[in-house]
Amino acid sequence: MTLHLSAEKSDLERNLDQMFILIMAMLIQLMQFGFAFVEAGVVRSKNVTNIMMKNLLDVLVAGIAYWCLGFAFAYGQGNSFIGWEHWASADLPNAGLAFFFFQFVISATASTIISGAVAERCEMVAYFTYSFFITGFVYPVVSRWVWCSQGWLNQGNNYDINGVSENIHFYDFAGSGAVHLVGGTASFFGALILGPRKGRFHYESNTIIHLRGHSAPMTAFGTFILLVGFMAFNGGSQLSITNPGDGEAVSLSIVNTVLSASAAGYTSVFIRRAGILGRNWSLIYTVNGAIAGMVAICAGCNAVKPWGAFVVGIGAGATFNLVSWLMCKAKIDDPADAVAVHFGGGVWGLLSVAFLNYDTGILSNWDMRSGL
């Protein structure tokens, strides 16, 4: 997701690129609606107003934090760790505002992941504080490492392989690691520190008590919105539409997103119905399995073939269920399974690129360059 502004492009081409970025960013903003509905559906009715307020705050806080601090840390002139230019968009040319807006909506997405993990037991002031910290510092610094041309993970290292110098660097096209793994990791520690909701676990009998959400339709509706948002997220990460091959790359990313979500959702249904981790038709596990598939494919959506996206989805559905089961065994309460979805899906998505990348993946090219 590295922006390349070419001086050789015509005004029309530059305008088309910026319009493409803006439209995709506005569709990504729909993910806030999606997460809000999913989280509101899985909590009890008495906490719906609170969870909706927190999701709204994510957007508003990110608008201030990322504008004042975050964009400068992420993409300002600096070193391989952090930047220090464009505070509050100072000296940022108008041509860069579309890219700023795209990054702002993604920073808000990284923050809102955590609200599901700490639902029903996080004070509003604490939530406000961590939301500002995530969007103003944590996500921007990590995104610089991964996507800024100066970032240390983006630059990588050169190695001599068969007499040829090869650059090996971190590959995360649309944010399985930079966005979702960051949010999933923060979700884990937030849920761990806050402790479980009252009545979630009965320690004397070692019983896990399922606290049912109040609205299955709301949860399902949020997932449909998230599917649209993820398609824009992954397709829009191309950041241009006028270069040769842009259309093909965007199309591949969107198709792979749908295939991975489908495979992950079906895998989760199978695991829950076949008696592996239950014998019931579970809407919430189907929903979260599909979202985990979309999370996992972010890293390599432009680098794997559709069959590879199907494999990524199967792995994401299995990983989600495994991490969800481990969280319950560890007595860590995560009402929206944000850790299983975003941490589990993010880790699997990053690892899958090394195996399924069509040009250099281990399964495609079994040689010294495999996994680059």
N, C-alpha and C positions, 0 to 999 in steps of 0.2 A: 504494500500500500504506500509506495513512495511516489510523490508528486514530481512530475517532470514538466516544467513550463518551457516550451520551445519557442525561441524568438523567430524561428523560421516559419511558424504557422501563420496563416492569415487571420485577420480579425474574426472572420466568420467561424473558423475552426476553433479559435480560442473561446469564442462565445458559446459554441456548441458544447465544448468540453465543460465549461463552467455551468451551463444549464443542466448537463447530464449529472454533474456532481450535486447540484442543488436539488434536483428532483429526487435522486436516490437518497440524499440526506433527509428530505422531508418524509420519504417512505420509511426510512430507518426510525424516524421519530415516532412512527406508529408502534414501534416495539414498546414504548413506554405505556401505551394503552394496553398492549398485550400482556405485559408483565403485571400491570395493575389489576387487570381482570382475573388473571390466573391466581395471583396472590389473594385477591379479595374473595375468590371462590373457595380457596382451601382453608381460610381462617373461619372462626366462628362469627356469627352475625354481629355480635356485640363489638367486634374489633374492625369491622369493615371501614368505618369512617377514618379510623386511625391509619389503616394501611393505605387507603387512597390518598390521605393527606401526605404521607411519607413519600409515595410515588410522585406526587405533584411537586413536593419539595426537591426531589432529585433533579428535576428539570430546572427549577428556578435557581437552586444553589449552584448547579453546574454552569448555568448561564453566567453567573458572576465569577465563580472560582476559576473556570477555564479561561474566561476572557481576561481576568486580571493576572493570573499566574500560570495556569496550565499550559496554554499554547506557547508561552515563552520557554518554559521548561522543556517542552516536547520538541519544538521546531525552530526555536530561536538560535542564532549563532552561539556556539559554545564549544564544549568538548565532547568526548565520546560518552560521558555520563549524563550531562545536563546542559540545558541551554539558558541563555540570559538576555534575550532580545525580544522585542515586541510585547512588552508589558502592557496590558490593557489595549492591545492591538496598535500600540505606538509604532509609527513608521512602517506598518504593514500595508503594502500596496493593495489597491482595490482588487487587483487580479488574484490576490491570495485569500480574499474573504470567503469565497465558495469553499475552499479547502478548510479554512478555519471552521466554518459552519458544519462541514462534514465531520470533522474531528470533535467538535463540541457535542453533537448528538451521540457519538460513540462513547464519549466520556460519561455522559449521563446514563447510557446503557450499562457501563461497567459498574456504576454506583448503584443502580436500582436492583442489580442481581442480589445484593446483600439483604435488601429489605425483606425478602421472603424467608431467609434463614433466621432472622431475628424477630419475626412477626410475633405479635401478641405479648411481648415482654421487653421492648426497648423504649426507653424514655425519649420523648421528642427532642429534647436538647442534645442528648447524646447522639441521636440519629443525625440531627442537623450538623453537628460537629464532624462526625466521621464522613458524612457525605461531602462536606467541603474539602476535607483532607484527601479523600479518594480522587475527586475530580480536579482538585487544585495542585496535587503533588504526586500521589502514588501512580495513578494511571498515566499521567503525562511523562513521568520519568521512564517508566517501562516502555511506553510506546516509542519514546525516542531511541531506546536501545534497539528496538526491533525494526522500526520503519524509517527513522531519520537517516539520511546518508552518512551522518557523522556518528551514529550510534555504534557501540562496540559489538553488539550482536549482529547488526546489519553488515558491518565491515568484515567480520570474520577473520580468518587467518589463511595464509597461502601455504600449501603443502605440495611437495614434489611426489607425484604419483606416476609411475612408469615414465619418468623423465619429463613429465609435463607439469607445469605449475598450475595447481587447481586451488581456487578460492572456496573454502568451506565456511558457510555462514548459517546463521539461524534462519529457518524458513517458516514464516507464518503469514500467509497471504492476507487473511481477513480477520485474524484475531482469536483463534482458539486459545492461544497463550496470552497475548498482550491484553485481551479484553476479558475472556471468560475464565481463564485460569487465575488471573488476578482477582476477579470478582468471587470465584469459587473459594480461593484461599482465604480471602477476607471473611467470607461467609462462614467458613469452618471455625475460625478463631472467634468470630462474633458469637456463634451459637455455643461454642465451648465455654466462653467466659460468662455468658449470661445464664447458662444452665437451662434445664428443660422447663417447659410449662408445667404448672401444677396439675398433677393427675396423669401426666404423660407416661411415666414409668412407675410401676409398683415394685419397689426394690426388695421387699420381703419375699414375694413370690417370684421375683425375676420375670414379671409380666410386662409386655409392651402393650399399652392401651392406645388404640387408634382414636384420636380426637377428630371427628368428622368435620369437614368444611361445610359451609351452609348452602353453597350453590354450585352444583355440577354444570349447569348451562353456562354460567359465567366463566368457569374454568375452561370449558371447551371453546367458548367464543374467543377468549384471550389467546388460545393456541392458534386459531385460524388467523388472527391478526399477526401473531408472531411469525407465522410462515411467510406472510407478505413482507414483513420487515426483514427477515433473514435473507430472502431472495435479493432484496435491495442492498442489504449489508454486504453480501458476498459478491454480487454482480457489480455494485458500485465501487468496490475496492480497486477496480481497474483504474479508476480516477480519470479516465479519458475515453472518448468514443470516436475520435477522428484519426487515430493512428492505424496503420495496417494491422489487422488481426484483433483489434479491440472488440469488434462485434462478436467474433467467434469466442473470445475469452469470456466475455460477459455471458453469452449464451451457455457456455459450458459450466460456468460457475452456478448459474441459476438452476439448470437441469440437475446438476450434481447435488444441490441443496435439497431439491424435492426428493430425489432418489434416496439420499441418506436419511432424511426424515422418515420416509415411508418404511425403509428397511428397519430402522431403529424402533419405530412404533410397533411394527409387527413382531419384532423380536421380543420386545417388552411384553406384549400380549401373550406370546407363546410361553415365555418364562413364567408368567403369573398364572396361566391357565393349565399348563402341563404338569403342575405339581412340583416344579423346581423350587419356587419360592411362594407357593400358594396354589389355590385351585379356584380362583374367582376371576370374573371379568372386571378389571379395574380401570375406570376412566382415568384416574389421576396418574397411574403408572403408564398408561398408554400415552397420555399427554406429555408427561415428562420424558418418556422414552423418545418420542418424536423430537422434542426440543433438544435432547442430548445429541441426537443425530445431526441436527442443524449446527449445534455447537462444534461437534467433532469435525465436520467437513469444512469449517471455516479455514483451517490451516492450509489445506491443499485443494480447495475447490477448483482452482484454475490449473492444477497440475496432475490430476488423476482423470482417468477415463470413467465413463458412467458405471462400468462394472466395478471399478475401484471405489466409487462413491457408495455403491450397494454394500460392498464389504465393510467400508467404514461405518455405515449405518448399523450393520449387524453387530459389529464390535462395540459401537456406542450404546446400543440397547442392552447388551450384556454387561458392559462396564457400569452403566447407570444403576442397574439392579444390584450389582455386587456392592458398589459403594453405598447405596441406600441401605442395604442389609447390614453392612459393617457399621454404619452410623448408628443404627438402632441397637446393635450389639454393644456398641461403646457407650450407649445411653446419652447420645448427643442429639438433641431435639432440633430438627430442621423442618418446619412445617411445610415448606414448598419444595423440599429436596433440592435446594439450590446447590449444595455441595456436590451431591451425586451428579446432577445435571451439568454443572459448569466446571467443577474441578475434574470429575471423572471424565466427562466428555472432552474437556480441553486437553487433558494429558493424553488420552487415547488419540485424539485428532492430531496432535503434534507428532507422536510416535508413528502414526500411520503413514505420514508423508515419506518417511525414510524407506518404507516398504513398498508403497503403491505409486510413488511418483513415476509417471509413464516414461520419462527420459532417463532418470538415474536411480529409480527405486530398486531395492534389493530383489524384488520379485520380477522386475523387468530386465535388469542388467546385472547379472551375477559376475562382477569383476571388481577390481580394486576401487572403481569409482562408485560402487553401489552405496546408496544412501546419502549421496552428496546433496 
